[in-house]
Amino acid sequence: MGTAATDLPRPRGLAAAWWWPKPQVGNTHPGATSPFGMVSACAYSGAYPTGYGRYTKNTEGVPEEMFDRLQASGFTHFQQSGTGAIRKYYNYIRVTPMVQQLDGLGESWPLTDEVAEPGYYAATLGTGVRCEITVGEKVAVHRYTFPRHTNARVVIDMSCGGLGIDLGRTVPLRAHAESLGNGRCQGTVVMEGVPLSVYMDLDSPGWRQMLWYDRRLIDGGTRLDFDSIRPTTLRPFGMLYMGPTSAGQTVEIRLGFSLRGCEQARRNLEAECDQDGWDAQAFTAVRDATRERWRDHLGRVEVEGGTPARRTVFASAKYHSMIKPCFGDDESPFWPNRGPFAFDVCTMWDIYKTQLPLLTAIAPARARDLLESLIRVCEEEGNFPIGYRMARGADRFFRQASALAHTAIADAHALGLPDLDWSWALVHMVDDLRRMYGEDFFEHGVVHPISHTLDLAYGHYCTAQVARALNDVRLAEDLERRSGAWRNAFDPDTGLLRDSEFYEGGKWNYSFRLLHDMAGRIALGGGDDAFVANLDRFFGFGAPPVTQPGKRPQPPEMAAGYALNRFEGLNNEPDMEAPWAYHYSGRPDRTAEIVHAALTWQFGTGPGGLPGNDDSGGLSAWYVWASLGLFPVAGQNLFLVNAPAFERAAIRVDDREFVVETSGHRATPIGADGIDEDPLPQYVQSVTLNGRPLEATHIGAADIHRGGRLHVVLGPEPSGWGHRIRPPSASAPP
């Protein structure tokens, strides 16, 4: 799901009025992964942006194909998951089973008979080799079934990296490779300032093992060293195993990875593969262990009811929500201490609203590890990153946003996540607010791009909550005062943001963010009626259907679309929270209609089942929360309540369970069920929390984390529920 260009049924009703300018492709890959694990592995074609598939780089409309078939030149490790706008991304240590001469390395062969399961990927290359891959947290195991051949090969290309698009190649800076004998090899490549080490073991007695350089064997050589490599001097290099195979013979190669040297890579391999000599069941053991980890993680959110298509989409969304960030415990190459190292935070802009609250709910220990890692990055580099990769220097993506880590830290503190030095965290939160755009914000109370004014005002608010909880009252009061500068971003005559530059969107997309003072924001824009009128226009109520951009959309077509100032569906991150803005104006019925339309028409069950980039699981996490009838307001320890899409759902938080159950629920189909008409939404009639009536449209995040029962009564018509009591705002607390 999401590996191909968007291919959804033509939407009906409200969803038909939404216009999607961003790329219509999920950009996911079907490779083997472990929940939040360090290693992934997949077939490699060089396509954008994961290295898997057929598509080239694109920024709008339907993606164009690089290749006219699904193909692969081998199998690489470390892939992106569902993002865009990245020219090069990992795909290190390519392993290629071959029945050709070494000169054929890099050639691509057709890829057929794919099988993808959590923790497992298999396909057949056009050479007739059946290929299976599984991964653990820090290891990968490849199993190849060869045809009969006198000189079969397994070739490891250590120079591989990046993508096959313009400027997409990642060139190693330094490297060494060493043949240890008895099927064992090891090596290190320094990619983008990071030393990636690998330790390998192959199980075919009698096969020869050699090093190679520039597609030529180095007979008798046991070590290659490269002190400096430039793009103009790079020649491919690596290791090779070679020997005869009978028809149907399997050859298994195991790889342990580390960012702290070959010896630690070896220990990682031994820890997950129990290497007391070769274990013929290593592949099965690693696959079973990873499958069990997936079963545990996926089982932390369960639903009942719904059509088969809806359940399939929900299960896939859960899976995609739990791939990133990647955690390499005790693996930081940038500081020597033990402890968590989190990378592929790519980016906070994608995940802070939806995926991180899900991580905090279902895997709170990992959420704590992420924050500890981000605090350490800030300590080492001076900034909380907006994006953080396995690379030297934080990819801050500073044009996207500012001060987003503050929301996750504020939520974690409010929930009481243990074992974090909160005073030390507060030091870095405050310091980070003064850097980059924060300096102008501190001096003038406004900064352009104007959306950063909102980010920084909100970051000040989140930091103030932590400061007040730590009894630093003077600091909290100063931060709270500065957090009121959100007002400087808005034009009271229009109720919208002031004109400015915007990252992937316009002022309409950013104008309905769930700020800390929504009551003040609605009043500034003319009150409830004016606010709802602007929202209705943005979401296209009463507007005719639109046509989505196709391949190579022309500038006039795109300009006309942007002029609509329309909701972009779930194809754009700034729009994800906008449906819930209606809650703050007493119209949760409108939220129900928009979320229902999105769940019905913007997600499907096939490879083209996503409306746009999955964004490291941020989009899929949105689907999970929306289906549960909940939406997290990041940084405010708050969830908004809406009509659930399933009859019953349960979230497991450690040893506690939070249940969302319904009365009057009607199982509604989605577009993937083959419907022709737009199914009617359901509306909340009343709610109880742990048996007590809930007149408000919100609950605290702590209510979910401590476990309990939310009972939602549904009906076919809007009710008066939620019209009177609004979610809390800084100027109108509960």
N, C-alpha and C positions, 0 to 999 in steps of 0.2 A: 504494500500500500504506500503510494507516494513515490515509487521509483520511476514512474513515467509521467508524461505530460498530463495535465488535468483532463479528465474525461468523465464528466458528470452529466446526469440527465438535465435537460433544459428546465431551469427552475420556473416555478409558477408563483403567483402571488407576490408578496412583498420582496422576496429574495431576487425576483427578476429585475428589480430596479437598482440592484447594487452593481457597481462597476469596478472591475479589478485591473488596475494598471500594472501591478507587479507581476513577475514571472508566474505563469500558470503551470507549476510543476512542484512536486513535494520535495525533490532533491534528497530523498532518503536512499538507503542502500539495503540490500537483503542479507548482508554478511553476518557472520557469527559474532555475537557480542555477549558480554556478561553484565548483569545489572551494575551500572556505574563503574564498570571495570576499566582497567587501564588499556587493555588490548582488544582490538577488533580485527577481523580478517575478512577479505572479500575478493571476488574476481576483479581484475584491474584492466581497464581499457584506456585509462587516461582521461575519461570524460569528466565534465564539470558537474558539481563541485566535489563529489566524493571519490572520484576515480573509477566508479562503476557506471555502466550504462552507455548511452548513445549521444548525450546532449552536449552542446557547446555552451560557452558562457552567454548568458542573456540577462537583460535587466528589465524587460517589459514584454508582455504578451506571451504567446506560445513559444516554447523553446525550439530551436532548430537542431537538427541531428548532425553530429560529427560523423557518424557511421550509419550505413544502411542496414546494419544487422547488430544483434547483441554479440559482443566478442570480448576476448580477454587475451592478454599476453602472459598471464600468470596470476598470482595471488599475493596481494600486499597486505600490510598491517597498518593500523591506525587510520581510521577514516572519519571524516566529518559526518554529522547526522542532520540533514535537512536544512542547511543554511544556504545562503547565496552570497554573491558579491565577494567571494574569496578566490584569488587567482591560483594559489598553490596551497596544498594541504596534505602533508604527511605522505601516506602510501609508501612507507619505507619497507625495506627488506622484501623484495619480490622473490617469490619461490615459484619456479616454473618446471613442471614435469614435461620432458621432451623425448621424442623419438627421432628428432632431427639432429643435425650437427650443431655445434655451438654457434656457428655463424647465423643460425636462425633465431637466436635469442632476440626478443623484442618484437618478433612477428606476432600478429594477433590471429587467433583462430575462432571460429564460430563457437558460441556458448549455448548449449541446449540442456534440456531435462533438468532445469534448476529445481532445487528443493530448499526452502528456507524455513527454519524453525528457531525459536529462541536458543541461542548457543550453538547453532549448527547451520552450515551451508554446504550444498553439494551441487555440482554441475558436471557436464561432460564436455570436454574440449573437442574441437574438430579433429584432433589427432587421434581420437579414440580412447584417451585416458579419462577414466572416471575420477573425479576429484572431490574429496570431502574434507571439510575443515571444522574444527571445533576450537573454542578458546576457553581458558580459565581467566582468572583475574589478571595474571601477568604472563601467561603462556599461550601459545597456539600449537595445535597438533594437526598436521596435514596427513591425510591418507590417500594415496594414489593407487588406483587399480590399472595396471598396464596391460596392453596387448602383448602377444609374444614378440620379443625383439632381442637382438643380439647385443645391443648397446644402448639401453635405455639410460636416461639421465634425470637427475633432479638438480636444477641449477639455482643457486642463490645469488641474486644480484644485489649487492650492498650499496650500489651507487644510485639506485632508483629513488625517486622522491618527487612529489608534486603531481601536476596534471599535464596532459598533452595539449594545452592551449597556449596561446601567445603569452610569454612571460610567466608561464605556469610551472616551470621546472624548478625543483629545489636541488641545489648543488651542494654536496658535502664540502665542508671546509678542510677537514682532516679525517683520516681514517686509518685503521689497520685491520688486517684479516689474518687469521692464524689457523692452520690445520693441525689438530692435536692427535690425529690417528684414532683408530678403532671407532670410526663413525662420528667423531666429535670435532667440531670447529667452533671458533668464537671470533668475535670482531666488534669494533666500535666505529661508528660514523658520527661525526659532529655535524648536525644539521641545524641551521639557524641558531647556532650557539649552544645547542644541547647535545651532550654525548649520549647517544643511544647505543647500548651494548646488547648483544645477542649471543646466546650460547645454544648450540645446536647439536642434536644427536640423531643419527639415522640407523635404522635397524636391519640393514641388508648385509649380512656377512659375505665377504668375497667381493663386494663392490670396491672399486678404487675411489679415492677421494683426492682432489687436487684443488689448487688455487688457479684462477684464470684472470687475465687482464686483457682488455681490448679484444675480447672474444677469442683469445688464444690461451691454450693451456700452459701452465708453468709446471712442467714435469719435474717432480722432485722438490719443488719449492714448498716451504712450510710457513712463510710469513710474507705479507705485503704491508708496506708502510707508506703513507702519503702525508707529508708534513704540511703541505699547503696545496689546495686544489682551487683552480679558477674555472669559470665556465668554459674558457677557451682551451684549458688543459685537461678537462675531465674526459676520461675514457672509462667505460663500464668495467667493473671488477667484482670479484666475489669468490665463492666456493662452488665446487661441483662434485656430485657423486655419480658414478657411472658403473653399469654392469648389465648382465643379461637378465631377462624376465621371461617367465612362461606366461601363457595366456591366463589372465585373471589373477596374476600375482599382485599382492599389495605391498607397497613400500610406505613406511611411516616415518615422518620426520617431526621431531619435537623441537620447539624453540622457546627458550626462556628469555625474557626481556628485562632490562633494568636501565635506569638513568644514572646509576652509580657504579658502573663497571661490569666487566665480564664475570668476575667472581660472584657478585650479587646476582647477576643473570643466571648463573649456574645454580645458585642456591634457590632462586625462585622456581626454576624448572624442577629441581629435586623436590621442593615442598609440595608442588601440585601434581607431580607425576610419580612420586614415590620411587625415585631412581636408585634402586639397589641392584644395578644391572638392568638389562632391558626387560620391561614388562610389556608383553604382547597386548595387554588390555589397556594400555595407557590411553588410547583414543577414547575407548568406551568409558573409562573411569572419569576422564576430564569432562566428557560430554554429559555424563550422568550428574556429576557434581554441579555443573553450570545449569543444567536443566532443573535441578532441585533449587538452586538459588533463584532462578526465574519463577518457579512455581511458588516459592515463598513470597517473592516481591509482588508478583501479579495477584496473588491471593489476598493481598492487603487491602484491595478494593474490589468488592464483588457486588453484582447486581442480579436482580431477578425480574423477569418479564421482558417485554420488548420483542420486536421481530428478529428473526435470525440475522438480517442485514445490519440492524442497529447494534446487536450484540457483537457482531464481528468487528464493526468499526470501533466500538468501545474497547474491545480487547486489544486491537491494534494500537489504539491511542494510549492505552495503559503502557504497552510495551515501549512505544516510542518515547514516552515520558520518562523512562527509567534507564536510558542509555547514557545520557550526559547529565552532569559533568563526569569526567573520568577521574578516578582516584588512584594514585600510586602511593600507598602507605610506605613511609620511610624511603621515598624515592626522589625527593627534591634534589635536583642537580645544582641548586642555587644557594642552599644553606645546608650545613652538615647535620643538623639535628634530626633525630627521629621524629615521626609524626606524619600527619596527612599532608599530601601534596595533591592539589586539585588543579586540573587543567581542562581544556576544552570548555571553558566558561565563555561560550561564543554565541551570543554575548549576553551580558546582564539585561540589555535592552530587550532581548528576545524572551528571557526566562523569568525576570524578577516578579512579574505580575501573577504568573500562573504556575510555572514549573517549580520554582523554589518553594512556594507554599505547599505544593504537593509533596516535595521532598521532605519538608519539615514535618508533615503529617505522617507519612508512611515510613520514613527512615530518619527519625530525628537525630540519631547518632551521626549519620552521614551529613546531615545539615550542619551539625555542630562542627564536623571536620572541615566542611567547606568554609565556614566562617573563620575557623582558626587558620586555614591556609590563606584566605584572602587578607586577613590581618597581617600575616607574616609577609605577604607580597607587599603590602603597604609599608610595612616596617623596612623592607629591603629596598624598595624602589621609590617610596615617597608618595604614591597614589594608590587608592583603591582602583583596580582596573575595571573598565567597562567590559572589556573582553580579555581573556587570558588563555594563551595557547601553550603548547609544549615548545616554547621558543624563548630565546634570551630577550628580555624586555617585555613588558606588558603591552599587548595589542589593545590599547585603551579604547579604540573606536570613539574617541572623544567627541567627534562630530555627532554621534548618535544621541548622547545624553550625558548627564552629570550626576554624580552622587547617588547611584542606584544601590550600591552595596548597603547604604544606610538603612534602606527599607527592610532588608533581610535581617540585619543586626537588630533593629528595633523590634521586629516581630519575635525573634529568638529570645531577646531579653524579656519581653513581656510574657513569653511562655515559660520562662525559667529554664531554658536549656542549660544543663550543668557543664562545669569544667571549662568555662571560658573566663578569662581575666577581663571582666567588663570595664574596669577602670582603664586598663590599657587599650581596650577597644574604643572607649570614648575618646581617648587622646587622639587616636588615628582618625576617628570620625570627624572631630573638630578640625584637625589639621587639613584633612582632605577637602573640607568645605572652602578653604582659602586658596586652593590651587587652581590653575588653569582658568576657566571661566569664572571660578569662584572669587577671584581677586576683584574683577569688575563688579560682580554682584555685591561684594562686601562694601565697595566704595559708593556704588550708585543705586543699588537696589533693583537693578534691571540689567539684562545682558541680552545680546543677540548672538545666535539665533534665539528667538523669544521663548522657545520651548525649554531652553536651559534655565530661564528664569523660574519656570514652574518646577523643574527638577531641583534647583538649588533651594528654593523656598521650601519644598517638601523635604529635602535632605536636612535642612535646619530644623524643621518640625520633628522629624524622626529622631534626630540627635538630641533634641530638647527632651524627648520622652525618656531617653536613657539617662541624661544628665539629672533630670528631676528624680528619677527612681534611685539614683545614686546619691541623692541629697546635695547635689551641687546646684543650689537654687539660683544663685546669681548667674551662672552660666546658662541654666535652663531659661531664665527670663529673657536674657539677651537673645538666645537662639529663637525663642518663640516670637519675640518682637520682629526679628528679621524674617521669620517665616511668613509674616503678613505681606511681604513684598510680592506675593503672587498677584496681588491686585494691579501692580504696575504692568503686568503682561496683557491685561484685557482692555478692550475699548468699550466703555459703558454704553456708547451709542448703538453698538451692534450686538453686544453680549458675546462677542467672539474675541479671540486673540488679536493682537495688533499685527499689522503686516510685518513680515520678516522673511528670512529664509527658513526652510524646514527640511528636515531629513526624511525623505520618503513619505511625502504627504504634504498637506497644506494646513492652513490655520483651522479649517473645519475639522480635519482629522484629529488635531491636538486640542481642540477647544472644550472637549467634554471629558477630560480626565477627572478621575475621582480624587479631588484634592482634599486636604485636611480641613478645609472650610467651605464645604459645598453650600451651606446655607448662605454664607456671605457671597459666594460666587453667583448663586442664583439671584440673590437680591441685586447684585451689581448689574446683572444682565436684564433687569426689568421684572423679576419675580417669576413665579411658577409658570404662568401662562406664556410669557415670552420665551422662557427657557424650553418649555415643551414644544412650542412652535418651531424653534430652531432645531431641536432634536428631530421632530417629525420631518422637517425638510431634509435634514441630513440623511435620515434613514429611508427617504423616498416614499413615505406614505402618500398614496394617491398618484404617484408618478408612473409613467408608462414604462414598459420593459426596455432595457438597454442591450446593446450588442457589445460583447467582450472583444478586446483586441485579439487579433490573430497573430500569425507569424509576420515578423518585420512590420509592425504597425507604423503607419506614416505619421509625421508630426501633426498634420491637421486633425487626424483621428484622435490622437492622444490629447491634443489641446482641447478638443471638444469634450472629451471624457472628463478631463480635469475640471473643466468649467462647470460640470454638474455639481461639484462640491458634495459628492455623495459618499456614503458609507462604502468602504471597499471590502465589506464582508470580513472574513477572517484571513484575508490575503495580506493584511498589513497590521503590524504590531500596535501602532497608536490607537487603532480602532477597537482592539480587543475588549477594553473595559467600557466602551461608550454605551452599550445597551443598558448597563446597570445605572447609568446616570439618571434614568427616569425614576429610580427608587427615591432619589433625593428631592424630587418634585411631587411625590405622592402618586406616581403612576406606575406601580409595578406591573400592571396589566400590559403596558407597552413593552416592558422588558420581556415578559413572557412571550409576546408575539414575535419579537425579533429573534430571541434565542431559539424559539421553536422553528422559525424559518431557516436559521443557520444550521441547526442540527438536521433538518429535513433535507436541505438542498445543497449544502456545501461539503458534504462528506459522502464518499462511496466506498465500495468494498474491493475494488480492483487496484492495479498498479497506478491508475490515474485518479485515485479516490481522495486526493487532497486538493484544496482550492489554491494552495500556494506553498511556499517553503515551510517545512515543519519546524524550522527554527530551534534546533537542539531540543525539541520536545515541547517548546512553549505553546505551539498551536495544539498539539495533542493533549497537553495538560489542560488547555482551555476546554477542549471537548469533554474531558473527564469531569471537570468541575461543573460545567454547564449541564451535563447529563444528570449529575447528582442534585441539581437544583440549588447549587451553592456557588458563590464567587468570592474569592479572597480579595480583600482590599489591602494590598501589600503595604506594610509600614504602620498599619492602624490596629493590628490585632483584631480584625473584624471580618466577618463573612456576611454577604447579602444573600437573602433567601429568595428562591424563585421556584416555579413549577418543575419538579423532577421529570426526567424523561423515562424513568423506569419505575416499576411498581414498588420496588424495595431496593435499598442499597446499604452496604455496610463498609465502613472504613476502619481498619485495624490500626490503632496507634499503640505501639508496644503491646502490653497485655490488656488494653482496653478497646472497646468497640463503640463507634458512633454509628447509629442506625438512622437512615432516612426512610420512613415508610409513608405510604399514601393510602387514602380512601378515595374512591371514585376515579381511580386512574383508568385511562383508556389507552391501550397499546396503539400508538399511531405509527403508520409506515413511514419510511423515508424514500427519497428518490431512487435509491438503489434497489428498492423493492419493486420497481417498475410501475409506479403510480402515475396517473395522468393529471389528477387534480391535486390542488394544494390542501392537505389535511388541516382541519381546524385545530387551533391551539387549545390547551387547557389552562385554566387560571386558578390561582390560589384563592380558596374561600376562607380558610382559617388554618391556624397552625398552633400546635402545642409543643413545648419543649419540656421533656421529662414530666409530662402530664399537666403542665401549667399552660394556660393560654398565652400565646405570644402575639401581641398586637403589632409589634414593631416588625420591620422587614429585615432585621439583622440579628445576628448572634455573635458572641465573642469567639475568637479562635480558640480560647481556652475551653469553651463549651465542647468543641469538637475533640480537643486533645485529652480532656479528662473522661471522655466517653459519655454516652447518653442516647436519647431517643428523640428525634424530631419527627412529629407526625403532621403531614400536610394533607389537608382535605382539598380536593380538586373538583372543578366544575366546568361546564362549557361556556359560561359567561363571566365577564369581569365582576368582581365584588368590591366591597368597600374596604377590604383588608389592605392595610398599608398606606391608606390615603392620609391618615392623620399623624401618625408617629413616624418621623423620618430617622434615617441613620444619623449618628452623632456627627457634629461638626465642631471645629475649634470655637466658633462664635455661638454655637447652640449645642452644648454638650447634653448627653442624656439626663 
